[in-house]
Amino acid sequence: MAEETQKKKLSIIAFSGDFDKLTAVFTLATGAAAVGYEVNLFFTFWGLDALKIKQGRSPVGKGFLPKVFGIFMGGLRSAPVSRLNFFGASPKIFRYMMRKNNVAPLEELVEAAKVLGINFYACEMAMHILGLQKSDFIPEVKDVLGVATFLQLSEGGQTLFI
């Protein structure tokens, strides 16, 4: 009797909205999906900024404080690097170096993730705190989940926290 093979699975918790950390999330995710892994991305807190439809510094969310956070955060195009941001110049420098070295920049990695069918999930608790709704996010967000449901989806595979 042949043993049934289980598909390899990678789940990544995207906690950060930093350019370099999001680049790591999407590089690992697209690489894994390209070699046949099921990939689940769970975006929480500042990581949710990568999923917003409205890019740029705009007041997104319900309530005063969420709108202020929306102005300070700016989506993929405004994501700072985690160290040595140099008043916002570093992401531009990284994009230049990535193009120069034929490495896909963050925005292209996100598009590749969509094409590869990677599962995007938003954290329900963080959305409540930040005053966000599913309609604030790109249509590729498959669902809004709590931690317990995400853990069930991740079961049997590797889970990374970035």
C-alpha positions in Angstrom: 0.0 0.0 0.0 1.5 3.3 -1.1 1.9 5.9 1.6 0.1 9.2 0.9 2.6 12.1 0.6 1.6 15.3 2.3 2.3 18.6 0.6 5.1 20.6 2.2 3.8 23.7 3.9 5.4 27.0 5.0 3.5 29.5 7.1 5.0 33.0 7.8 3.8 35.5 10.4 4.5 38.9 9.0 4.6 41.2 12.0 6.8 44.0 10.6 6.0 46.6 8.0 9.7 47.2 7.3 11.0 47.0 3.8 13.8 44.6 4.5 11.6 42.3 6.6 8.7 42.3 4.1 11.3 41.5 1.4 12.4 38.5 3.4 8.7 37.4 3.9 7.9 37.6 0.2 11.3 36.1 -1.0 10.8 33.1 1.3 7.1 32.8 0.4 7.6 33.0 -3.4 10.6 30.7 -3.3 8.7 28.1 -1.4 5.6 28.4 -3.6 7.8 28.0 -6.7 9.0 24.6 -5.6 5.6 23.4 -4.6 5.0 24.4 -1.0 1.6 25.5 0.2 2.3 29.0 1.6 0.3 30.8 4.2 1.1 34.4 5.1 -0.5 35.8 8.3 -0.2 39.6 8.5 -0.5 41.2 11.9 0.1 44.7 13.4 2.5 46.7 11.2 2.7 43.8 8.7 -1.0 44.6 7.8 0.3 47.8 6.1 1.6 45.7 3.2 -1.9 44.6 2.4 -3.7 48.0 2.3 -5.4 49.0 -0.9 -4.7 52.7 -0.2 -0.9 53.2 -0.7 0.8 56.3 0.6 0.3 58.1 3.8 -3.4 58.3 4.1 -5.8 58.1 7.0 -7.1 54.5 6.9 -9.1 52.9 9.7 -12.0 53.8 11.9 -11.3 56.3 14.7 -8.8 59.1 15.3 -5.8 57.0 16.4 -6.0 54.4 13.6 -6.2 57.3 11.1 -3.0 58.8 12.6 -1.3 55.4 12.3 -2.5 55.3 8.7 -0.8 58.6 8.0 2.5 57.5 9.6 2.5 54.2 7.8 2.3 54.3 4.0 2.2 50.8 2.5 4.8 49.0 0.5 6.1 52.1 -1.3 6.7 54.0 1.9 8.0 51.1 4.0 11.1 52.1 5.9 14.1 49.7 6.4 14.5 48.4 9.9 18.0 50.0 10.4 19.7 53.0 9.0 16.7 54.3 7.2 18.3 57.7 6.5 15.1 59.7 6.5 13.5 57.4 3.9 16.3 57.2 1.4 17.4 53.6 2.3 14.4 51.9 0.6 15.1 53.8 -2.6 18.8 52.8 -2.4 17.8 49.1 -1.8 15.4 49.2 -4.8 18.2 50.6 -6.9 20.7 48.0 -5.7 18.1 45.2 -6.3 17.4 46.3 -9.9 21.1 46.7 -10.6 21.7 43.1 -9.4 18.6 41.6 -11.2 16.8 40.9 -7.9 13.1 41.4 -7.9 12.1 44.4 -5.7 9.4 44.1 -3.0 6.5 45.2 -5.2 7.4 42.5 -7.8 7.7 39.9 -5.1 4.2 40.7 -3.9 2.9 40.4 -7.4 4.6 37.1 -7.9 3.1 35.9 -4.6 -0.4 36.7 -6.0 0.4 34.8 -9.2 1.7 31.8 -7.4 -1.5 31.5 -5.3 0.1 32.2 -2.0 -2.6 32.5 0.8 -2.8 35.9 2.4 -4.5 36.2 5.8 -5.1 39.2 8.0 -5.0 39.0 11.8 -8.5 39.7 13.3 -7.2 41.0 16.6 -4.7 43.5 15.1 -7.4 44.7 12.7 -9.7 45.5 15.6 -7.0 47.4 17.4 -6.0 49.4 14.3 -9.6 50.0 13.2 -9.2 48.2 9.9 -11.7 46.2 7.9 -11.2 43.6 5.2 -12.4 46.1 2.7 -9.2 48.2 3.5 -7.1 45.4 2.0 -6.2 44.1 -1.4 -8.6 41.5 -2.8 -6.0 38.7 -2.5 -6.6 38.6 1.3 -8.3 35.3 1.5 -9.7 35.7 5.0 -9.5 37.4 8.4 -8.4 34.9 11.0 -7.8 34.6 14.7 -4.6 33.0 16.0 -6.2 29.6 16.7 -7.5 29.3 13.1 -4.1 30.3 11.7 -2.4 27.7 13.9 -4.7 25.0 12.5 -3.8 26.1 8.9 -0.1 26.0 9.8 -0.2 22.6 11.4 2.1 20.0 9.9 4.5 22.6 8.3 7.1 25.0 9.2 6.2 28.4 10.7 8.4 31.5 10.7 8.0 34.8 12.5 9.4 37.9 10.7 
